[in-house]
Amino acid sequence: MKKNYRLNNLGCANCASKMEREIGKLDGVNSATVNFMMQKLTIDAVDEGFDDVMASVQKIIKKIEPDCIVKM
């Protein structure tokens, strides 16, 4: 399943790169792209457990950029 999300308050390109790298390491994630300029997250993950993957994604984003909000 591939989905796009808005990232509000994403502060810098370096943080976006860190997020992309860490999200890509999660089990069940086929690919993840964080576009700093567009403030967008594109994630391709397995259908089973997608909600669990997104919960982990939220934690990673908050750890790297505490003010960043994922708009579902």
PDB file of N, H, CA, C and O in Angstrom:
ATOM      1  N   MET A   1       0.847  -1.158   0.000  1.00  0.00           N
ATOM      2  CA  MET A   1       0.000   0.000   0.000  1.00  0.00           C
ATOM      3  C   MET A   1       0.902   1.234   0.000  1.00  0.00           C
ATOM      4  O   MET A   1       1.849   1.325   0.781  1.00  0.00           O
ATOM      5  N   LYS A   2       0.602   2.154  -0.862  1.00  0.00           N
ATOM      6  H   LYS A   2      -0.167   2.080  -1.497  1.00  0.00           H
ATOM      7  CA  LYS A   2       1.379   3.389  -0.972  1.00  0.00           C
ATOM      8  C   LYS A   2       0.484   4.563  -0.596  1.00  0.00           C
ATOM      9  O   LYS A   2      -0.622   4.709  -1.117  1.00  0.00           O
ATOM     10  N   LYS A   3       0.978   5.403   0.321  1.00  0.00           N
ATOM     11  H   LYS A   3       1.876   5.285   0.744  1.00  0.00           H
ATOM     12  CA  LYS A   3       0.198   6.556   0.768  1.00  0.00           C
ATOM     13  C   LYS A   3       1.086   7.777   0.882  1.00  0.00           C
ATOM     14  O   LYS A   3       2.295   7.675   1.090  1.00  0.00           O
ATOM     15  N   ASN A   4       0.455   8.946   0.740  1.00  0.00           N
ATOM     16  H   ASN A   4      -0.527   9.029   0.571  1.00  0.00           H
ATOM     17  CA  ASN A   4       1.134  10.233   0.883  1.00  0.00           C
ATOM     18  C   ASN A   4       0.572  10.969   2.091  1.00  0.00           C
ATOM     19  O   ASN A   4      -0.625  10.901   2.372  1.00  0.00           O
ATOM     20  N   TYR A   5       1.443  11.670   2.799  1.00  0.00           N
ATOM     21  H   TYR A   5       2.415  11.725   2.572  1.00  0.00           H
ATOM     22  CA  TYR A   5       1.055  12.440   3.971  1.00  0.00           C
ATOM     23  C   TYR A   5       1.732  13.805   3.931  1.00  0.00           C
ATOM     24  O   TYR A   5       2.832  13.942   3.395  1.00  0.00           O
ATOM     25  N   ARG A   6       1.075  14.812   4.499  1.00  0.00           N
ATOM     26  H   ARG A   6       0.181  14.701   4.934  1.00  0.00           H
ATOM     27  CA  ARG A   6       1.667  16.145   4.658  1.00  0.00           C
ATOM     28  C   ARG A   6       2.432  16.169   5.965  1.00  0.00           C
ATOM     29  O   ARG A   6       1.997  15.587   6.959  1.00  0.00           O
ATOM     30  N   LEU A   7       3.565  16.837   5.964  1.00  0.00           N
ATOM     31  H   LEU A   7       3.918  17.309   5.157  1.00  0.00           H
ATOM     32  CA  LEU A   7       4.360  17.022   7.168  1.00  0.00           C
ATOM     33  C   LEU A   7       4.369  18.511   7.508  1.00  0.00           C
ATOM     34  O   LEU A   7       5.026  19.298   6.827  1.00  0.00           O
ATOM     35  N   ASN A   8       3.653  18.895   8.541  1.00  0.00           N
ATOM     36  H   ASN A   8       3.119  18.255   9.095  1.00  0.00           H
ATOM     37  CA  ASN A   8       3.626  20.292   8.962  1.00  0.00           C
ATOM     38  C   ASN A   8       4.762  20.556   9.943  1.00  0.00           C
ATOM     39  O   ASN A   8       5.025  19.744  10.831  1.00  0.00           O
ATOM     40  N   ASN A   9       5.426  21.681   9.782  1.00  0.00           N
ATOM     41  H   ASN A   9       5.212  22.340   9.061  1.00  0.00           H
ATOM     42  CA  ASN A   9       6.521  22.122  10.658  1.00  0.00           C
ATOM     43  C   ASN A   9       7.778  21.280  10.533  1.00  0.00           C
ATOM     44  O   ASN A   9       8.511  21.122  11.508  1.00  0.00           O
ATOM     45  N   LEU A  10       8.038  20.742   9.362  1.00  0.00           N
ATOM     46  H   LEU A  10       7.443  20.870   8.569  1.00  0.00           H
ATOM     47  CA  LEU A  10       9.302  20.041   9.112  1.00  0.00           C
ATOM     48  C   LEU A  10      10.374  21.116   8.975  1.00  0.00           C
ATOM     49  O   LEU A  10      10.336  21.928   8.051  1.00  0.00           O
ATOM     50  N   GLY A  11      11.337  21.115   9.911  1.00  0.00           N
ATOM     51  H   GLY A  11      11.367  20.456  10.662  1.00  0.00           H
ATOM     52  CA  GLY A  11      12.259  22.237  10.046  1.00  0.00           C
ATOM     53  C   GLY A  11      13.418  22.316   9.071  1.00  0.00           C
ATOM     54  O   GLY A  11      13.791  23.414   8.657  1.00  0.00           O
ATOM     55  N   CYS A  12      14.005  21.171   8.688  1.00  0.00           N
ATOM     56  H   CYS A  12      13.701  20.280   9.024  1.00  0.00           H
ATOM     57  CA  CYS A  12      15.200  21.266   7.846  1.00  0.00           C
ATOM     58  C   CYS A  12      15.357  20.023   6.967  1.00  0.00           C
ATOM     59  O   CYS A  12      14.782  18.968   7.234  1.00  0.00           O
ATOM     60  N   ALA A  13      16.150  20.185   5.922  1.00  0.00           N
ATOM     61  H   ALA A  13      16.617  21.042   5.706  1.00  0.00           H
ATOM     62  CA  ALA A  13      16.377  19.088   4.973  1.00  0.00           C
ATOM     63  C   ALA A  13      17.153  17.945   5.629  1.00  0.00           C
ATOM     64  O   ALA A  13      16.947  16.780   5.291  1.00  0.00           O
ATOM     65  N   ASN A  14      18.031  18.272   6.552  1.00  0.00           N
ATOM     66  H   ASN A  14      18.199  19.219   6.826  1.00  0.00           H
ATOM     67  CA  ASN A  14      18.795  17.239   7.247  1.00  0.00           C
ATOM     68  C   ASN A  14      17.861  16.341   8.061  1.00  0.00           C
ATOM     69  O   ASN A  14      18.025  15.121   8.070  1.00  0.00           O
ATOM     70  N   CYS A  15      16.894  16.935   8.736  1.00  0.00           N
ATOM     71  H   CYS A  15      16.761  17.926   8.728  1.00  0.00           H
ATOM     72  CA  CYS A  15      15.913  16.152   9.499  1.00  0.00           C
ATOM     73  C   CYS A  15      15.084  15.270   8.564  1.00  0.00           C
ATOM     74  O   CYS A  15      14.791  14.120   8.891  1.00  0.00           O
ATOM     75  N   ALA A  16      14.713  15.801   7.421  1.00  0.00           N
ATOM     76  H   ALA A  16      14.952  16.736   7.156  1.00  0.00           H
ATOM     77  CA  ALA A  16      13.957  15.028   6.438  1.00  0.00           C
ATOM     78  C   ALA A  16      14.764  13.813   5.984  1.00  0.00           C
ATOM     79  O   ALA A  16      14.218  12.720   5.839  1.00  0.00           O
ATOM     80  N   SER A  17      16.050  14.006   5.762  1.00  0.00           N
ATOM     81  H   SER A  17      16.494  14.894   5.879  1.00  0.00           H
ATOM     82  CA  SER A  17      16.920  12.912   5.345  1.00  0.00           C
ATOM     83  C   SER A  17      17.023  11.844   6.428  1.00  0.00           C
ATOM     84  O   SER A  17      16.970  10.650   6.134  1.00  0.00           O
ATOM     85  N   LYS A  18      17.170  12.273   7.682  1.00  0.00           N
ATOM     86  H   LYS A  18      17.213  13.243   7.922  1.00  0.00           H
ATOM     87  CA  LYS A  18      17.224  11.326   8.800  1.00  0.00           C
ATOM     88  C   LYS A  18      15.929  10.523   8.902  1.00  0.00           C
ATOM     89  O   LYS A  18      15.957   9.308   9.095  1.00  0.00           O
ATOM     90  N   MET A  19      14.794  11.211   8.771  1.00  0.00           N
ATOM     91  H   MET A  19      14.770  12.198   8.614  1.00  0.00           H
ATOM     92  CA  MET A  19      13.489  10.541   8.840  1.00  0.00           C
ATOM     93  C   MET A  19      13.372   9.484   7.747  1.00  0.00           C
ATOM     94  O   MET A  19      12.975   8.349   8.009  1.00  0.00           O
ATOM     95  N   GLU A  20      13.719   9.863   6.536  1.00  0.00           N
ATOM     96  H   GLU A  20      14.041  10.786   6.323  1.00  0.00           H
ATOM     97  CA  GLU A  20      13.631   8.955   5.395  1.00  0.00           C
ATOM     98  C   GLU A  20      14.475   7.704   5.638  1.00  0.00           C
ATOM     99  O   GLU A  20      14.028   6.584   5.389  1.00  0.00           O
ATOM    100  N   ARG A  21      15.679   7.904   6.119  1.00  0.00           N
ATOM    101  H   ARG A  21      16.042   8.814   6.322  1.00  0.00           H
ATOM    102  CA  ARG A  21      16.592   6.786   6.370  1.00  0.00           C
ATOM    103  C   ARG A  21      16.050   5.852   7.464  1.00  0.00           C
ATOM    104  O   ARG A  21      16.067   4.632   7.300  1.00  0.00           O
ATOM    105  N   GLU A  22      15.572   6.420   8.569  1.00  0.00           N
ATOM    106  H   GLU A  22      15.559   7.411   8.702  1.00  0.00           H
ATOM    107  CA  GLU A  22      15.082   5.611   9.691  1.00  0.00           C
ATOM    108  C   GLU A  22      13.768   4.910   9.358  1.00  0.00           C
ATOM    109  O   GLU A  22      13.577   3.753   9.731  1.00  0.00           O
ATOM    110  N   ILE A  23      12.870   5.586   8.671  1.00  0.00           N
ATOM    111  H   ILE A  23      13.025   6.526   8.368  1.00  0.00           H
ATOM    112  CA  ILE A  23      11.593   4.976   8.281  1.00  0.00           C
ATOM    113  C   ILE A  23      11.840   3.826   7.309  1.00  0.00           C
ATOM    114  O   ILE A  23      11.172   2.795   7.386  1.00  0.00           O
ATOM    115  N   GLY A  24      12.784   3.996   6.407  1.00  0.00           N
ATOM    116  H   GLY A  24      13.326   4.834   6.345  1.00  0.00           H
ATOM    117  CA  GLY A  24      13.115   2.951   5.438  1.00  0.00           C
ATOM    118  C   GLY A  24      13.635   1.677   6.075  1.00  0.00           C
ATOM    119  O   GLY A  24      13.561   0.609   5.466  1.00  0.00           O
ATOM    120  N   LYS A  25      14.163   1.769   7.297  1.00  0.00           N
ATOM    121  H   LYS A  25      14.223   2.637   7.792  1.00  0.00           H
ATOM    122  CA  LYS A  25      14.691   0.598   8.003  1.00  0.00           C
ATOM    123  C   LYS A  25      13.606  -0.231   8.699  1.00  0.00           C
ATOM    124  O   LYS A  25      13.869  -1.360   9.114  1.00  0.00           O
ATOM    125  N   LEU A  26      12.404   0.309   8.830  1.00  0.00           N
ATOM    126  H   LEU A  26      12.191   1.226   8.493  1.00  0.00           H
ATOM    127  CA  LEU A  26      11.335  -0.395   9.537  1.00  0.00           C
ATOM    128  C   LEU A  26      10.912  -1.668   8.809  1.00  0.00           C
ATOM    129  O   LEU A  26      10.895  -1.715   7.579  1.00  0.00           O
ATOM    130  N   ASP A  27      10.574  -2.695   9.580  1.00  0.00           N
ATOM    131  H   ASP A  27      10.588  -2.657  10.579  1.00  0.00           H
ATOM    132  CA  ASP A  27      10.035  -3.923   8.997  1.00  0.00           C
ATOM    133  C   ASP A  27       8.696  -3.615   8.336  1.00  0.00           C
ATOM    134  O   ASP A  27       7.859  -2.918   8.911  1.00  0.00           O
ATOM    135  N   GLY A  28       8.501  -4.123   7.157  1.00  0.00           N
ATOM    136  H   GLY A  28       9.180  -4.689   6.690  1.00  0.00           H
ATOM    137  CA  GLY A  28       7.253  -3.928   6.433  1.00  0.00           C
ATOM    138  C   GLY A  28       7.257  -2.729   5.499  1.00  0.00           C
ATOM    139  O   GLY A  28       6.330  -2.560   4.707  1.00  0.00           O
ATOM    140  N   VAL A  29       8.284  -1.898   5.579  1.00  0.00           N
ATOM    141  H   VAL A  29       9.038  -2.035   6.222  1.00  0.00           H
ATOM    142  CA  VAL A  29       8.373  -0.720   4.705  1.00  0.00           C
ATOM    143  C   VAL A  29       9.178  -1.080   3.462  1.00  0.00           C
ATOM    144  O   VAL A  29      10.341  -1.473   3.551  1.00  0.00           O
ATOM    145  N   ASN A  30       8.542  -0.940   2.308  1.00  0.00           N
ATOM    146  H   ASN A  30       7.597  -0.621   2.236  1.00  0.00           H
ATOM    147  CA  ASN A  30       9.227  -1.190   1.041  1.00  0.00           C
ATOM    148  C   ASN A  30      10.058   0.015   0.620  1.00  0.00           C
ATOM    149  O   ASN A  30      11.185  -0.131   0.146  1.00  0.00           O
ATOM    150  N   SER A  31       9.490   1.207   0.796  1.00  0.00           N
ATOM    151  H   SER A  31       8.575   1.325   1.181  1.00  0.00           H
ATOM    152  CA  SER A  31      10.221   2.444   0.489  1.00  0.00           C
ATOM    153  C   SER A  31       9.574   3.609   1.234  1.00  0.00           C
ATOM    154  O   SER A  31       8.385   3.595   1.553  1.00  0.00           O
ATOM    155  N   ALA A  32      10.402   4.612   1.496  1.00  0.00           N
ATOM    156  H   ALA A  32      11.368   4.623   1.236  1.00  0.00           H
ATOM    157  CA  ALA A  32       9.921   5.828   2.146  1.00  0.00           C
ATOM    158  C   ALA A  32      10.677   7.007   1.559  1.00  0.00           C
ATOM    159  O   ALA A  32      11.894   6.951   1.382  1.00  0.00           O
ATOM    160  N   THR A  33       9.948   8.076   1.259  1.00  0.00           N
ATOM    161  H   THR A  33       8.959   8.121   1.404  1.00  0.00           H
ATOM    162  CA  THR A  33      10.545   9.289   0.727  1.00  0.00           C
ATOM    163  C   THR A  33      10.001  10.473   1.498  1.00  0.00           C
ATOM    164  O   THR A  33       8.788  10.630   1.636  1.00  0.00           O
ATOM    165  N   VAL A  34      10.899  11.307   2.000  1.00  0.00           N
ATOM    166  H   VAL A  34      11.884  11.180   1.887  1.00  0.00           H
ATOM    167  CA  VAL A  34      10.502  12.537   2.664  1.00  0.00           C
ATOM    168  C   VAL A  34      11.018  13.688   1.814  1.00  0.00           C
ATOM    169  O   VAL A  34      12.225  13.849   1.639  1.00  0.00           O
ATOM    170  N   ASN A  35      10.101  14.482   1.290  1.00  0.00           N
ATOM    171  H   ASN A  35       9.120  14.351   1.432  1.00  0.00           H
ATOM    172  CA  ASN A  35      10.446  15.624   0.451  1.00  0.00           C
ATOM    173  C   ASN A  35      10.343  16.888   1.292  1.00  0.00           C
ATOM    174  O   ASN A  35       9.247  17.326   1.639  1.00  0.00           O
ATOM    175  N   PHE A  36      11.496  17.471   1.616  1.00  0.00           N
ATOM    176  H   PHE A  36      12.387  17.116   1.334  1.00  0.00           H
ATOM    177  CA  PHE A  36      11.514  18.668   2.461  1.00  0.00           C
ATOM    178  C   PHE A  36      10.817  19.848   1.797  1.00  0.00           C
ATOM    179  O   PHE A  36      10.028  20.537   2.444  1.00  0.00           O
ATOM    180  N   MET A  37      11.089  20.089   0.545  1.00  0.00           N
ATOM    181  H   MET A  37      11.730  19.529   0.020  1.00  0.00           H
ATOM    182  CA  MET A  37      10.516  21.247  -0.151  1.00  0.00           C
ATOM    183  C   MET A  37       8.987  21.181  -0.235  1.00  0.00           C
ATOM    184  O   MET A  37       8.300  22.193  -0.096  1.00  0.00           O
ATOM    185  N   MET A  38       8.477  19.984  -0.464  1.00  0.00           N
ATOM    186  H   MET A  38       9.034  19.162  -0.578  1.00  0.00           H
ATOM    187  CA  MET A  38       7.024  19.813  -0.577  1.00  0.00           C
ATOM    188  C   MET A  38       6.370  19.500   0.772  1.00  0.00           C
ATOM    189  O   MET A  38       5.144  19.464   0.883  1.00  0.00           O
ATOM    190  N   GLN A  39       7.212  19.272   1.807  1.00  0.00           N
ATOM    191  H   GLN A  39       8.207  19.301   1.717  1.00  0.00           H
ATOM    192  CA  GLN A  39       6.703  18.917   3.137  1.00  0.00           C
ATOM    193  C   GLN A  39       5.797  17.690   3.034  1.00  0.00           C
ATOM    194  O   GLN A  39       4.667  17.688   3.523  1.00  0.00           O
ATOM    195  N   LYS A  40       6.327  16.638   2.378  1.00  0.00           N
ATOM    196  H   LYS A  40       7.245  16.640   1.981  1.00  0.00           H
ATOM    197  CA  LYS A  40       5.511  15.460   2.078  1.00  0.00           C
ATOM    198  C   LYS A  40       6.267  14.172   2.409  1.00  0.00           C
ATOM    199  O   LYS A  40       7.472  14.062   2.182  1.00  0.00           O
ATOM    200  N   LEU A  41       5.528  13.203   2.952  1.00  0.00           N
ATOM    201  H   LEU A  41       4.549  13.292   3.137  1.00  0.00           H
ATOM    202  CA  LEU A  41       6.036  11.862   3.203  1.00  0.00           C
ATOM    203  C   LEU A  41       5.285  10.903   2.301  1.00  0.00           C
ATOM    204  O   LEU A  41       4.054  10.887   2.295  1.00  0.00           O
ATOM    205  N   THR A  42       6.020  10.103   1.537  1.00  0.00           N
ATOM    206  H   THR A  42       7.020  10.116   1.542  1.00  0.00           H
ATOM    207  CA  THR A  42       5.431   9.050   0.730  1.00  0.00           C
ATOM    208  C   THR A  42       5.968   7.740   1.267  1.00  0.00           C
ATOM    209  O   THR A  42       7.179   7.534   1.343  1.00  0.00           O
ATOM    210  N   ILE A  43       5.049   6.850   1.642  1.00  0.00           N
ATOM    211  H   ILE A  43       4.065   7.018   1.580  1.00  0.00           H
ATOM    212  CA  ILE A  43       5.467   5.584   2.226  1.00  0.00           C
ATOM    213  C   ILE A  43       4.775   4.435   1.504  1.00  0.00           C
ATOM    214  O   ILE A  43       3.572   4.472   1.245  1.00  0.00           O
ATOM    215  N   ASP A  44       5.564   3.416   1.187  1.00  0.00           N
ATOM    216  H   ASP A  44       6.541   3.386   1.397  1.00  0.00           H
ATOM    217  CA  ASP A  44       5.058   2.195   0.564  1.00  0.00           C
ATOM    218  C   ASP A  44       5.365   1.064   1.539  1.00  0.00           C
ATOM    219  O   ASP A  44       6.527   0.740   1.786  1.00  0.00           O
ATOM    220  N   ALA A  45       4.310   0.468   2.088  1.00  0.00           N
ATOM    221  H   ALA A  45       3.366   0.730   1.887  1.00  0.00           H
ATOM    222  CA  ALA A  45       4.474  -0.590   3.087  1.00  0.00           C
ATOM    223  C   ALA A  45       3.459  -1.702   2.844  1.00  0.00           C
ATOM    224  O   ALA A  45       2.493  -1.533   2.100  1.00  0.00           O
ATOM    225  N   VAL A  46       3.700  -2.833   3.486  1.00  0.00           N
ATOM    226  H   VAL A  46       4.485  -2.970   4.090  1.00  0.00           H
ATOM    227  CA  VAL A  46       2.797  -3.975   3.335  1.00  0.00           C
ATOM    228  C   VAL A  46       1.418  -3.616   3.888  1.00  0.00           C
ATOM    229  O   VAL A  46       1.301  -2.845   4.841  1.00  0.00           O
ATOM    230  N   ASP A  47       0.382  -4.182   3.281  1.00  0.00           N
ATOM    231  H   ASP A  47       0.477  -4.808   2.507  1.00  0.00           H
ATOM    232  CA  ASP A  47      -0.984  -3.891   3.715  1.00  0.00           C
ATOM    233  C   ASP A  47      -1.241  -4.380   5.137  1.00  0.00           C
ATOM    234  O   ASP A  47      -1.857  -3.680   5.941  1.00  0.00           O
ATOM    235  N   GLU A  48      -0.757  -5.602   5.445  1.00  0.00           N
ATOM    236  H   GLU A  48      -0.256  -6.171   4.792  1.00  0.00           H
ATOM    237  CA  GLU A  48      -0.949  -6.152   6.779  1.00  0.00           C
ATOM    238  C   GLU A  48      -0.074  -5.366   7.741  1.00  0.00           C
ATOM    239  O   GLU A  48       1.131  -5.235   7.526  1.00  0.00           O
ATOM    240  N   GLY A  49      -0.666  -4.852   8.780  1.00  0.00           N
ATOM    241  H   GLY A  49      -1.645  -4.959   8.955  1.00  0.00           H
ATOM    242  CA  GLY A  49       0.102  -4.127   9.779  1.00  0.00           C
ATOM    243  C   GLY A  49       0.479  -2.715   9.383  1.00  0.00           C
ATOM    244  O   GLY A  49       1.393  -2.139   9.973  1.00  0.00           O
ATOM    245  N   PHE A  50      -0.199  -2.139   8.401  1.00  0.00           N
ATOM    246  H   PHE A  50      -0.942  -2.607   7.922  1.00  0.00           H
ATOM    247  CA  PHE A  50       0.128  -0.778   7.971  1.00  0.00           C
ATOM    248  C   PHE A  50      -0.061   0.218   9.112  1.00  0.00           C
ATOM    249  O   PHE A  50       0.714   1.163   9.252  1.00  0.00           O
ATOM    250  N   ASP A  51      -1.097   0.002   9.928  1.00  0.00           N
ATOM    251  H   ASP A  51      -1.727  -0.766   9.814  1.00  0.00           H
ATOM    252  CA  ASP A  51      -1.335   0.900  11.058  1.00  0.00           C
ATOM    253  C   ASP A  51      -0.186   0.845  12.062  1.00  0.00           C
ATOM    254  O   ASP A  51       0.200   1.868  12.627  1.00  0.00           O
ATOM    255  N   ASP A  52       0.361  -0.357  12.282  1.00  0.00           N
ATOM    256  H   ASP A  52       0.048  -1.188  11.823  1.00  0.00           H
ATOM    257  CA  ASP A  52       1.506  -0.502  13.191  1.00  0.00           C
ATOM    258  C   ASP A  52       2.737   0.203  12.627  1.00  0.00           C
ATOM    259  O   ASP A  52       3.493   0.836  13.364  1.00  0.00           O
ATOM    260  N   VAL A  53       2.928   0.088  11.318  1.00  0.00           N
ATOM    261  H   VAL A  53       2.313  -0.426  10.719  1.00  0.00           H
ATOM    262  CA  VAL A  53       4.041   0.766  10.661  1.00  0.00           C
ATOM    263  C   VAL A  53       3.894   2.273  10.839  1.00  0.00           C
ATOM    264  O   VAL A  53       4.866   2.958  11.158  1.00  0.00           O
ATOM    265  N   MET A  54       2.695   2.788  10.637  1.00  0.00           N
ATOM    266  H   MET A  54       1.905   2.232  10.378  1.00  0.00           H
ATOM    267  CA  MET A  54       2.472   4.231  10.753  1.00  0.00           C
ATOM    268  C   MET A  54       2.667   4.717  12.190  1.00  0.00           C
ATOM    269  O   MET A  54       3.106   5.848  12.402  1.00  0.00           O
ATOM    270  N   ALA A  55       2.348   3.884  13.169  1.00  0.00           N
ATOM    271  H   ALA A  55       1.992   2.966  12.997  1.00  0.00           H
ATOM    272  CA  ALA A  55       2.598   4.254  14.570  1.00  0.00           C
ATOM    273  C   ALA A  55       4.102   4.395  14.807  1.00  0.00           C
ATOM    274  O   ALA A  55       4.540   5.316  15.496  1.00  0.00           O
ATOM    275  N   SER A  56       4.883   3.489  14.241  1.00  0.00           N
ATOM    276  H   SER A  56       4.526   2.740  13.681  1.00  0.00           H
ATOM    277  CA  SER A  56       6.335   3.563  14.356  1.00  0.00           C
ATOM    278  C   SER A  56       6.882   4.775  13.612  1.00  0.00           C
ATOM    279  O   SER A  56       7.815   5.428  14.079  1.00  0.00           O
ATOM    280  N   VAL A  57       6.302   5.072  12.458  1.00  0.00           N
ATOM    281  H   VAL A  57       5.544   4.542  12.078  1.00  0.00           H
ATOM    282  CA  VAL A  57       6.706   6.247  11.671  1.00  0.00           C
ATOM    283  C   VAL A  57       6.481   7.520  12.492  1.00  0.00           C
ATOM    284  O   VAL A  57       7.340   8.401  12.532  1.00  0.00           O
ATOM    285  N   GLN A  58       5.326   7.607  13.142  1.00  0.00           N
ATOM    286  H   GLN A  58       4.629   6.892  13.110  1.00  0.00           H
ATOM    287  CA  GLN A  58       5.017   8.780  13.972  1.00  0.00           C
ATOM    288  C   GLN A  58       6.063   8.962  15.068  1.00  0.00           C
ATOM    289  O   GLN A  58       6.501  10.082  15.330  1.00  0.00           O
ATOM    290  N   LYS A  59       6.466   7.860  15.709  1.00  0.00           N
ATOM    291  H   LYS A  59       6.110   6.950  15.496  1.00  0.00           H
ATOM    292  CA  LYS A  59       7.459   7.924  16.785  1.00  0.00           C
ATOM    293  C   LYS A  59       8.809   8.408  16.261  1.00  0.00           C
ATOM    294  O   LYS A  59       9.474   9.225  16.897  1.00  0.00           O
ATOM    295  N   ILE A  60       9.205   7.899  15.100  1.00  0.00           N
ATOM    296  H   ILE A  60       8.665   7.235  14.583  1.00  0.00           H
ATOM    297  CA  ILE A  60      10.473   8.317  14.491  1.00  0.00           C
ATOM    298  C   ILE A  60      10.450   9.809  14.182  1.00  0.00           C
ATOM    299  O   ILE A  60      11.410  10.522  14.475  1.00  0.00           O
ATOM    300  N   ILE A  61       9.368  10.275  13.597  1.00  0.00           N
ATOM    301  H   ILE A  61       8.588   9.696  13.359  1.00  0.00           H
ATOM    302  CA  ILE A  61       9.253  11.689  13.232  1.00  0.00           C
ATOM    303  C   ILE A  61       9.308  12.572  14.474  1.00  0.00           C
ATOM    304  O   ILE A  61       9.996  13.592  14.476  1.00  0.00           O
ATOM    305  N   LYS A  62       8.595  12.193  15.523  1.00  0.00           N
ATOM    306  H   LYS A  62       8.036  11.364  15.521  1.00  0.00           H
ATOM    307  CA  LYS A  62       8.588  12.983  16.760  1.00  0.00           C
ATOM    308  C   LYS A  62       9.960  12.990  17.435  1.00  0.00           C
ATOM    309  O   LYS A  62      10.351  13.982  18.050  1.00  0.00           O
ATOM    310  N   LYS A  63      10.682  11.883  17.317  1.00  0.00           N
ATOM    311  H   LYS A  63      10.365  11.077  16.817  1.00  0.00           H
ATOM    312  CA  LYS A  63      12.020  11.805  17.922  1.00  0.00           C
ATOM    313  C   LYS A  63      12.994  12.746  17.208  1.00  0.00           C
ATOM    314  O   LYS A  63      13.809  13.409  17.849  1.00  0.00           O
ATOM    315  N   ILE A  64      12.903  12.796  15.884  1.00  0.00           N
ATOM    316  H   ILE A  64      12.241  12.257  15.363  1.00  0.00           H
ATOM    317  CA  ILE A  64      13.827  13.607  15.091  1.00  0.00           C
ATOM    318  C   ILE A  64      13.408  15.073  15.069  1.00  0.00           C
ATOM    319  O   ILE A  64      14.251  15.962  15.187  1.00  0.00           O
ATOM    320  N   GLU A  65      12.125  15.326  14.921  1.00  0.00           N
ATOM    321  H   GLU A  65      11.439  14.604  14.825  1.00  0.00           H
ATOM    322  CA  GLU A  65      11.596  16.699  14.791  1.00  0.00           C
ATOM    323  C   GLU A  65      10.331  16.802  15.653  1.00  0.00           C
ATOM    324  O   GLU A  65       9.227  16.584  15.156  1.00  0.00           O
ATOM    325  N   PRO A  66      10.489  17.136  16.949  1.00  0.00           N
ATOM    326  CA  PRO A  66       9.348  17.112  17.878  1.00  0.00           C
ATOM    327  C   PRO A  66       8.149  17.970  17.467  1.00  0.00           C
ATOM    328  O   PRO A  66       7.018  17.644  17.827  1.00  0.00           O
ATOM    329  N   ASP A  67       8.369  19.053  16.725  1.00  0.00           N
ATOM    330  H   ASP A  67       9.288  19.317  16.433  1.00  0.00           H
ATOM    331  CA  ASP A  67       7.269  19.937  16.339  1.00  0.00           C
ATOM    332  C   ASP A  67       6.577  19.513  15.053  1.00  0.00           C
ATOM    333  O   ASP A  67       5.570  20.110  14.671  1.00  0.00           O
ATOM    334  N   CYS A  68       7.091  18.505  14.385  1.00  0.00           N
ATOM    335  H   CYS A  68       7.909  18.020  14.695  1.00  0.00           H
ATOM    336  CA  CYS A  68       6.543  18.068  13.100  1.00  0.00           C
ATOM    337  C   CYS A  68       5.277  17.237  13.324  1.00  0.00           C
ATOM    338  O   CYS A  68       5.239  16.363  14.190  1.00  0.00           O
ATOM    339  N   ILE A  69       4.253  17.524  12.534  1.00  0.00           N
ATOM    340  H   ILE A  69       4.285  18.234  11.830  1.00  0.00           H
ATOM    341  CA  ILE A  69       2.963  16.841  12.642  1.00  0.00           C
ATOM    342  C   ILE A  69       2.661  16.167  11.307  1.00  0.00           C
ATOM    343  O   ILE A  69       2.770  16.783  10.247  1.00  0.00           O
ATOM    344  N   VAL A  70       2.276  14.879  11.375  1.00  0.00           N
ATOM    345  H   VAL A  70       2.187  14.378  12.236  1.00  0.00           H
ATOM    346  CA  VAL A  70       1.887  14.136  10.182  1.00  0.00           C
ATOM    347  C   VAL A  70       0.401  14.293   9.984  1.00  0.00           C
ATOM    348  O   VAL A  70      -0.388  13.902  10.844  1.00  0.00           O
ATOM    349  N   LYS A  71       0.008  14.865   8.854  1.00  0.00           N
ATOM    350  H   LYS A  71       0.649  15.183   8.155  1.00  0.00           H
ATOM    351  CA  LYS A  71      -1.412  15.026   8.515  1.00  0.00           C
ATOM    352  C   LYS A  71      -1.865  13.818   7.714  1.00  0.00           C
ATOM    353  O   LYS A  71      -1.412  13.593   6.592  1.00  0.00           O
ATOM    354  N   MET A  72      -2.750  13.061   8.296  1.00  0.00           N
ATOM    355  H   MET A  72      -3.118  13.244   9.207  1.00  0.00           H
ATOM    356  CA  MET A  72      -3.226  11.844   7.653  1.00  0.00           C
ATOM    357  C   MET A  72      -4.343  12.136   6.692  1.00  0.00           C
ATOM    358  O   MET A  72      -4.867  11.220   6.059  1.00  0.00           O
TER     359      MET A  72
END
